[in-house]
Amino acid sequence: MKINISKWLLLSAIALFAACDDSTKSPEWIWDEEEEETVDAAEKPRYIWIDAAANFPDYANSKENIARDLAKAKNAGFTDIVVDVRPSMGDVLFKTSVVSEVQKLDVWDNGYRYYERTATWDYLQAFIDEGHKLGLKVNAAINTFVGGNLYSYGLGQQGMLFRDTDKKEWATTLNLETGLTNAMDVTSDIDPYNGYGTKFLNPANKDVQNFLLDMLSDLAKYDLDGIFLDRCRYNDFQSDFSETSRVQFEEYIGETVTNFPNDIIKPGTSYYPLPIIKPKYFRKWMEFRAKIIHDFVVKASARVKNTNSKIKFGVYVGAWYSTYYEVGVNWASPKYNTNADYPAWATQDYKNYGYADKIDFLLLGAYASANSIYGNGEWTVQGFCKNAKKLLLDDVEFAGGPDVGNGTGWTEGGQSARVIQSVDAAISEGNGYFVFDIVHVKMYNYWDALKEGIDNYLKTINN
């Protein structure tokens, strides 16, 4: 963002600069009589994500650990923290009347086990108190369309969908090779990914939406600086194929789909290689799903703003836009013509359901491998952020950055040089910097690397 400053205001600024600056070098101001100068308005924000489950053993029962690590984040140059207060099992770490509070979460700690929360103080409020004391902005994030976890290795299950069997129809219906299947009927606990261990909700279900909106109302009562939606999407390409979604889709297109789901997506298809001839309603189905998510984002923003107009409302998304249609999300600007670049899956009207103009800020997971920091196009940190500028068209500001604990090259640590580069690659192309997750920063001791990268950025705007 730039601020225009007229010539007379520049003269005043020179006088103020001379009075306050003890350097011996005088600033050189050169302008044309008809021109105006511009200066950067403010520093770009730097966000660090705090995953609920991964950090649970450190923070669930210890305000001291929270204070310790937020001080480290502040010292490293971060301006914002993002506290995950609704893990993928669907219960919460704040006060609400609509769903239970988290009592235990699965952790890898000398084996795979549960870690229990015995403290009774308000988890989210502890982050707000300590963060604001340090001058950090505190944002909360929720995993949105989720309702329970079936854990691997026989650990069991927990979450709303498992406690309340009456809500089974809230769960997404999967278009599997064996037929349309409610996610709660997928009971494999060997592989949580192939076995659909995280039980997603159906975004088209009005009861699901109202449940989440009520939850957001309670969350917005906190003294937060922002709220971000994570997993505000469909589970994958094979969901949701419930009767609820079928009826809404047919109403949307004004036709009856006589061969459902084959005329949309052949059962068992997890993606369509491009190019390939698609079923009759495939592209219209992609458009419909994007509309469902778009419309929910609009509702969620309104609910948060009606509760507390001072809270920024945003969404976290993965930066890989070229395949993000598979989870039903168009995070671009509605001014961006998706069909022009991706005609294989985007209709002419797909662009109408880009929601960039409906939110206040976007967090972008620019999750490239450790040796892919600089570059163009998708799958480099810099390229992801460059592409986002093209897609967002200044409708919303965004902060991109890496996952420093997962993906090629990151999992073994020892990537301080890449972490430093990632700050430059992301912040130079976007409106801020974002890193996932604090647990990895601590595990691999990247605090100094992040501080160096952020300090390098601050020097560029202060010189």
Secondary structure per residue as TSV (DSSP state, phi and psi in degrees):
chain	resnum	aa	ss	phi	psi
A	1	M	-	360.0	139.0
A	2	K	E	-119.2	149.1
A	3	I	E	-114.9	127.8
A	4	N	E	-80.3	136.7
A	5	I	E	-129.9	123.5
A	6	S	-	-76.5	169.8
A	7	K	H	-61.4	-43.5
A	8	W	H	-66.4	-32.4
A	9	L	H	-71.8	-32.2
A	10	L	H	-63.6	-38.0
A	11	L	H	-62.9	-40.5
A	12	S	H	-64.3	-38.3
A	13	A	H	-65.4	-35.7
A	14	I	H	-62.4	-44.4
A	15	A	H	-62.4	-42.4
A	16	L	H	-65.9	-39.2
A	17	F	H	-62.2	-44.5
A	18	A	H	-63.7	-35.4
A	19	A	H	-74.0	-30.3
A	20	C	H	-102.3	-21.3
A	21	D	-	-98.3	132.2
A	22	D	-	-98.9	10.6
A	23	S	-	-76.0	157.6
A	24	T	S	-90.9	-12.3
A	25	K	-	-85.2	126.6
A	26	S	-	-84.9	141.6
A	27	P	-	-70.4	145.0
A	28	E	-	-104.0	119.0
A	29	W	-	-113.5	119.6
A	30	I	-	-127.0	125.6
A	31	W	-	-147.8	160.2
A	32	D	-	-92.6	150.3
A	33	E	T	-57.0	-30.5
A	34	E	T	-95.8	-3.0
A	35	E	-	-103.2	160.3
A	36	E	-	-119.5	144.0
A	37	E	E	-87.7	159.4
A	38	T	E	-128.4	147.8
A	39	V	E	-134.3	154.3
A	40	D	E	-64.5	135.5
A	41	A	-	-75.1	-40.2
A	42	A	S	-163.4	165.0
A	43	E	-	-64.8	149.5
A	44	K	-	-82.2	139.6
A	45	P	-	-69.4	154.1
A	46	R	E	-126.8	120.6
A	47	Y	E	-109.0	137.2
A	48	I	E	-123.1	130.0
A	49	W	E	-88.5	142.6
A	50	I	E	-124.2	93.9
A	51	D	-	-64.3	141.7
A	52	A	T	-68.1	-56.1
A	53	A	T	-69.2	-45.1
A	54	A	T	-62.4	-32.1
A	55	N	T	-102.2	4.6
A	56	F	H	-58.5	-44.3
A	57	P	H	-61.6	-29.8
A	58	D	H	-79.2	-37.5
A	59	Y	H	-111.9	-19.8
A	60	A	T	-58.1	-35.0
A	61	N	T	-124.8	15.8
A	62	S	-	-140.8	103.1
A	63	K	H	-67.1	-28.9
A	64	E	H	-64.1	-40.8
A	65	N	H	-67.4	-37.0
A	66	I	H	-60.8	-49.0
A	67	A	H	-61.3	-42.1
A	68	R	H	-59.5	-48.4
A	69	D	H	-78.4	-31.1
A	70	L	H	-68.2	-33.1
A	71	A	H	-64.0	-38.3
A	72	K	H	-65.7	-39.8
A	73	A	H	-63.5	-43.6
A	74	K	H	-62.2	-45.0
A	75	N	H	-63.4	-32.6
A	76	A	H	-74.2	-14.1
A	77	G	T	108.0	8.1
A	78	F	-	-73.3	146.1
A	79	T	-	-104.4	-22.5
A	80	D	E	-137.0	143.4
A	81	I	E	-113.7	150.7
A	82	V	E	-122.0	110.1
A	83	V	E	-98.6	116.5
A	84	D	E	-73.3	115.2
A	85	V	E	-117.0	11.6
A	86	R	E	-144.9	91.7
A	87	P	-	-66.4	176.2
A	88	S	T	-67.2	-14.4
A	89	M	T	-79.1	-8.4
A	90	G	S	96.0	-12.3
A	91	D	-	-83.2	177.4
A	92	V	B	-129.8	164.3
A	93	L	S	-118.2	41.1
A	94	F	S	-152.1	174.4
A	95	K	-	-87.0	122.1
A	96	T	-	-153.4	154.5
A	97	S	S	-94.1	-3.2
A	98	V	S	-97.8	-15.7
A	99	V	S	-156.0	161.5
A	100	S	-	-72.0	157.5
A	101	E	B	-85.7	151.0
A	102	V	-	-66.9	131.5
A	103	Q	-	-109.3	-28.2
A	104	K	E	-156.1	151.4
A	105	L	E	-137.0	155.3
A	106	D	E	-78.1	136.5
A	107	V	E	-139.5	153.0
A	108	W	E	-97.6	106.6
A	109	D	S	-155.2	96.1
A	110	N	S	55.0	47.3
A	111	G	S	112.2	174.9
A	112	Y	E	-96.7	120.1
A	113	R	E	-155.8	176.0
A	114	Y	E	-90.2	145.2
A	115	Y	E	-115.1	129.3
A	116	E	E	-99.6	144.3
A	117	R	-	-96.5	119.6
A	118	T	-	-105.7	-16.3
A	119	A	-	-68.9	153.7
A	120	T	-	-112.9	-7.2
A	121	W	S	-70.8	159.2
A	122	D	-	-73.3	113.3
A	123	Y	H	-57.8	-52.7
A	124	L	H	-63.6	-42.4
A	125	Q	H	-61.5	-31.8
A	126	A	H	-63.5	-40.4
A	127	F	H	-68.4	-39.8
A	128	I	H	-62.7	-47.3
A	129	D	H	-61.6	-49.0
A	130	E	H	-72.9	-40.3
A	131	G	H	-63.0	-47.1
A	132	H	H	-67.3	-32.3
A	133	K	H	-60.3	-34.9
A	134	L	H	-87.3	-5.6
A	135	G	T	86.2	12.9
A	136	L	-	-85.8	147.5
A	137	K	E	-84.2	140.1
A	138	V	E	-116.0	119.9
A	139	N	E	-116.2	143.3
A	140	A	E	-107.1	146.0
A	141	A	E	-127.2	145.1
A	142	I	E	-125.3	141.8
A	143	N	E	-73.1	123.3
A	144	T	-	-87.8	-76.3
A	145	F	S	-87.7	60.6
A	146	V	E	-133.2	156.5
A	147	G	E	-147.9	5.0
A	148	G	E	170.9	161.6
A	149	N	E	-128.1	132.4
A	150	L	E	-102.6	106.6
A	151	Y	E	-80.0	155.9
A	152	S	T	-81.7	171.4
A	153	Y	T	57.0	31.7
A	154	G	T	71.7	17.3
A	155	L	T	-70.8	-21.1
A	156	G	E	111.7	-154.6
A	157	Q	E	-148.1	158.1
A	158	Q	E	-160.9	163.3
A	159	G	S	123.6	166.3
A	160	M	H	-55.5	-44.1
A	161	L	H	-65.2	-27.8
A	162	F	H	-83.4	-31.7
A	163	R	H	-75.9	-37.5
A	164	D	-	-117.2	92.2
A	165	T	G	-66.3	-17.8
A	166	D	G	-66.7	-17.1
A	167	K	G	-96.8	16.3
A	168	K	G	-56.8	-37.1
A	169	E	G	-71.7	-8.5
A	170	W	G	-73.4	-24.6
A	171	A	B	-71.6	151.4
A	172	T	-	-68.7	150.2
A	173	T	E	-102.9	127.7
A	174	L	E	-98.8	142.2
A	175	N	E	-95.0	73.1
A	176	L	E	-86.5	164.1
A	177	E	T	-61.1	-29.0
A	178	T	T	-84.0	-2.1
A	179	G	E	123.2	174.0
A	180	L	E	-67.6	126.3
A	181	T	E	-137.5	125.2
A	182	N	E	-63.5	136.4
A	183	A	G	-57.8	-27.7
A	184	M	G	-71.3	-14.3
A	185	D	G	-91.5	-2.1
A	186	V	-	-90.9	107.3
A	187	T	-	-113.1	7.3
A	188	S	-	-62.8	129.6
A	189	D	-	-115.6	17.1
A	190	I	S	-82.3	-47.5
A	191	D	-	-125.8	110.4
A	192	P	T	-66.5	-15.4
A	193	Y	T	-87.9	-58.4
A	194	N	T	-66.7	-26.8
A	195	G	T	-91.4	7.6
A	196	Y	T	52.8	56.1
A	197	G	-	-64.6	-39.4
A	198	T	E	-84.7	122.6
A	199	K	E	-90.8	109.2
A	200	F	E	-81.9	150.7
A	201	L	B	-91.4	161.6
A	202	N	-	-85.7	112.9
A	203	P	T	-62.7	-21.2
A	204	A	T	-84.4	-9.5
A	205	N	-	-77.4	121.1
A	206	K	H	-65.7	-34.4
A	207	D	H	-65.4	-39.4
A	208	V	H	-61.4	-46.9
A	209	Q	H	-61.1	-45.6
A	210	N	H	-64.2	-38.8
A	211	F	H	-58.2	-46.5
A	212	L	H	-69.9	-36.9
A	213	L	H	-65.0	-39.3
A	214	D	H	-64.9	-38.3
A	215	M	H	-62.9	-43.6
A	216	L	H	-64.0	-34.4
A	217	S	H	-59.6	-43.7
A	218	D	H	-68.2	-39.3
A	219	L	H	-64.0	-38.0
A	220	A	T	-72.1	-7.2
A	221	K	T	-76.8	-14.8
A	222	Y	S	-76.4	159.4
A	223	D	-	-82.0	67.0
A	224	L	-	-97.5	156.1
A	225	D	S	-91.8	-24.9
A	226	G	E	-162.1	159.1
A	227	I	E	-130.0	130.6
A	228	F	E	-120.2	139.6
A	229	L	E	-95.4	124.8
A	230	D	E	-108.6	155.4
A	231	R	S	48.6	37.9
A	232	C	-	-86.7	73.5
A	233	R	S	-165.2	175.8
A	234	Y	-	-79.1	160.3
A	235	N	S	-61.4	-51.2
A	236	D	S	-167.0	-168.8
A	237	F	T	-62.0	-26.3
A	238	Q	T	-93.4	10.8
A	239	S	-	-133.3	157.2
A	240	D	-	-105.5	135.0
A	241	F	-	-119.4	34.8
A	242	S	-	-72.4	167.3
A	243	E	H	-63.6	-34.4
A	244	T	H	-57.9	-47.8
A	245	S	H	-68.8	-37.3
A	246	R	H	-61.9	-47.0
A	247	V	H	-61.9	-45.1
A	248	Q	H	-65.0	-38.1
A	249	F	H	-65.1	-44.4
A	250	E	H	-65.0	-36.2
A	251	E	H	-64.8	-37.9
A	252	Y	H	-66.0	-43.3
A	253	I	H	-91.3	-12.2
A	254	G	T	71.8	27.1
A	255	E	S	-140.2	161.5
A	256	T	-	-97.9	129.9
A	257	V	-	-90.4	101.5
A	258	T	S	-74.9	-28.1
A	259	N	S	-114.9	75.0
A	260	F	T	-99.6	129.2
A	261	P	T	-98.3	2.5
A	262	N	T	-57.7	-33.5
A	263	D	T	-77.4	-0.5
A	264	I	T	-111.3	-62.8
A	265	I	S	-144.2	129.2
A	266	K	-	-60.8	133.0
A	267	P	T	-51.8	136.7
A	268	G	T	85.9	0.0
A	269	T	-	-84.0	117.1
A	270	S	S	-90.6	-16.7
A	271	Y	-	-170.2	162.1
A	272	Y	-	-110.9	116.3
A	273	P	-	-59.5	147.2
A	274	L	S	-111.0	140.8
A	275	P	S	-85.9	155.5
A	276	I	-	-160.0	150.3
A	277	I	-	-72.1	126.2
A	278	K	-	-98.2	159.1
A	279	P	-	-59.4	166.0
A	280	K	T	-52.7	-46.3
A	281	Y	T	-104.1	12.3
A	282	F	H	-56.0	-54.6
A	283	R	H	-67.2	-34.8
A	284	K	H	-67.7	-33.1
A	285	W	H	-66.3	-39.7
A	286	M	H	-61.7	-40.8
A	287	E	H	-64.6	-44.1
A	288	F	H	-61.0	-45.5
A	289	R	H	-63.5	-40.9
A	290	A	H	-62.1	-35.7
A	291	K	H	-66.1	-40.7
A	292	I	H	-58.8	-47.4
A	293	I	H	-68.9	-43.1
A	294	H	H	-55.0	-49.6
A	295	D	H	-66.6	-34.7
A	296	F	H	-67.7	-40.7
A	297	V	H	-59.2	-41.4
A	298	V	H	-61.6	-45.6
A	299	K	H	-63.7	-42.7
A	300	A	H	-64.8	-42.4
A	301	S	H	-60.3	-45.3
A	302	A	H	-62.5	-40.7
A	303	R	H	-64.9	-43.1
A	304	V	H	-64.2	-46.6
A	305	K	H	-66.6	-34.7
A	306	N	H	-68.4	-26.9
A	307	T	H	-83.1	-42.7
A	308	N	-	-151.9	101.9
A	309	S	T	-68.6	-14.0
A	310	K	T	-83.4	-14.2
A	311	I	S	-80.0	131.0
A	312	K	E	-73.0	140.6
A	313	F	E	-116.4	129.4
A	314	G	E	-148.2	-177.4
A	315	V	E	-137.4	144.5
A	316	Y	E	-96.3	135.7
A	317	V	E	-138.3	157.7
A	318	G	E	-77.2	144.5
A	319	A	S	-77.7	-9.4
A	320	W	-	-79.9	72.2
A	321	Y	H	-59.3	-34.2
A	322	S	H	-61.7	-21.9
A	323	T	H	-122.2	4.9
A	324	Y	H	-72.8	-13.5
A	325	Y	G	-61.1	-23.4
A	326	E	G	-63.1	-23.3
A	327	V	G	-108.4	15.0
A	328	G	T	78.9	26.5
A	329	V	-	-123.4	130.4
A	330	N	-	-117.4	96.1
A	331	W	-	-90.8	7.7
A	332	A	S	-80.5	176.7
A	333	S	-	-72.3	145.3
A	334	P	T	-66.9	-11.4
A	335	K	T	-79.7	-16.8
A	336	Y	S	-83.0	123.5
A	337	N	-	-85.1	91.0
A	338	T	H	-60.0	-39.0
A	339	N	H	-59.3	-31.9
A	340	A	H	-64.8	-34.7
A	341	D	H	-98.4	-26.1
A	342	Y	-	-133.0	60.0
A	343	P	T	-66.4	-18.3
A	344	A	T	-66.0	-27.4
A	345	W	T	-130.4	-10.2
A	346	A	-	-109.3	128.0
A	347	T	-	-77.2	175.2
A	348	Q	T	-62.6	-30.3
A	349	D	T	-91.5	-3.8
A	350	Y	G	-56.2	-37.2
A	351	K	G	-61.3	-25.6
A	352	N	G	-63.3	-15.9
A	353	Y	G	-111.3	21.1
A	354	G	-	-72.4	133.7
A	355	Y	-	-109.7	14.4
A	356	A	G	-58.2	-31.8
A	357	D	G	-83.2	1.0
A	358	K	G	-105.5	-0.6
A	359	I	-	-126.1	167.4
A	360	D	S	-95.2	-25.8
A	361	F	E	-160.6	152.0
A	362	L	E	-126.2	129.7
A	363	L	E	-99.0	127.7
A	364	L	E	-116.0	116.0
A	365	G	E	-77.7	93.4
A	366	A	-	-90.0	67.8
A	367	Y	-	-89.5	68.3
A	368	A	-	-86.5	167.9
A	369	S	-	-70.8	165.1
A	370	A	T	-64.1	-27.5
A	371	N	T	-95.7	17.3
A	372	S	-	-128.7	63.2
A	373	I	-	-87.9	-52.6
A	374	Y	S	-99.5	147.4
A	375	G	-	153.4	-171.5
A	376	N	S	-120.8	157.7
A	377	G	S	75.4	-177.3
A	378	E	T	-70.9	158.6
A	379	W	T	73.9	24.3
A	380	T	S	-130.2	151.3
A	381	V	H	-58.6	-48.7
A	382	Q	H	-65.4	-42.9
A	383	G	H	-64.8	-39.4
A	384	F	H	-56.8	-44.0
A	385	C	H	-72.0	-37.9
A	386	K	H	-60.3	-44.4
A	387	N	H	-63.5	-37.8
A	388	A	H	-61.1	-38.7
A	389	K	H	-60.9	-40.4
A	390	K	H	-64.6	-37.0
A	391	L	H	-80.8	-35.4
A	392	L	H	-85.8	-25.5
A	393	L	T	51.0	41.2
A	394	D	T	64.9	14.5
A	395	D	S	-71.0	-29.8
A	396	V	S	-151.7	146.8
A	397	E	E	-79.9	153.9
A	398	F	E	-144.4	155.5
A	399	A	E	-126.1	123.9
A	400	G	E	-112.8	164.8
A	401	G	E	170.5	178.6
A	402	P	-	-91.9	164.5
A	403	D	B	-95.5	110.3
A	404	V	S	-92.2	16.7
A	405	G	S	-129.3	-13.8
A	406	N	S	-127.8	156.2
A	407	G	S	95.2	165.9
A	408	T	T	-55.3	125.5
A	409	G	T	88.6	-18.3
A	410	W	T	-93.1	-23.8
A	411	T	T	-71.3	-19.7
A	412	E	T	-101.5	1.5
A	413	G	-	75.3	-163.2
A	414	G	-	70.3	28.5
A	415	Q	-	-117.8	37.7
A	416	S	H	-58.0	-41.4
A	417	A	H	-62.1	-39.3
A	418	R	H	-69.7	-36.0
A	419	V	H	-62.1	-44.9
A	420	I	H	-58.5	-46.3
A	421	Q	H	-63.3	-35.0
A	422	S	H	-63.4	-34.0
A	423	V	H	-62.2	-48.1
A	424	D	H	-63.9	-44.7
A	425	A	H	-62.7	-39.3
A	426	A	H	-83.6	-46.4
A	427	I	H	-73.4	-26.2
A	428	S	T	-73.4	-22.7
A	429	E	T	-101.0	-19.5
A	430	G	S	-122.1	-156.3
A	431	N	S	-109.0	16.8
A	432	G	S	169.5	-170.4
A	433	Y	E	-133.0	145.7
A	434	F	E	-139.6	131.7
A	435	V	E	-130.0	139.8
A	436	F	B	-120.1	127.0
A	437	D	-	-135.5	161.4
A	438	I	H	-59.4	-29.2
A	439	V	H	-63.2	-35.4
A	440	H	H	-77.4	-35.5
A	441	V	H	-58.5	-41.9
A	442	K	H	-72.0	-43.4
A	443	M	H	-60.3	-41.7
A	444	Y	T	-103.6	5.6
A	445	N	T	53.9	59.6
A	446	Y	-	-94.3	10.3
A	447	W	H	-58.4	-46.5
A	448	D	H	-66.0	-38.2
A	449	A	H	-64.6	-43.1
A	450	L	H	-64.6	-41.0
A	451	K	H	-62.2	-42.3
A	452	E	H	-64.0	-43.8
A	453	G	H	-63.2	-42.4
A	454	I	H	-70.2	-40.4
A	455	D	H	-60.8	-40.1
A	456	N	H	-60.4	-41.3
A	457	Y	H	-63.8	-45.8
A	458	L	H	-62.9	-34.0
A	459	K	H	-63.3	-36.4
A	460	T	H	-67.9	-30.3
A	461	I	H	-91.2	-15.7
A	462	N	H	-95.1	-12.9
A	463	N	-	-89.7	360.0
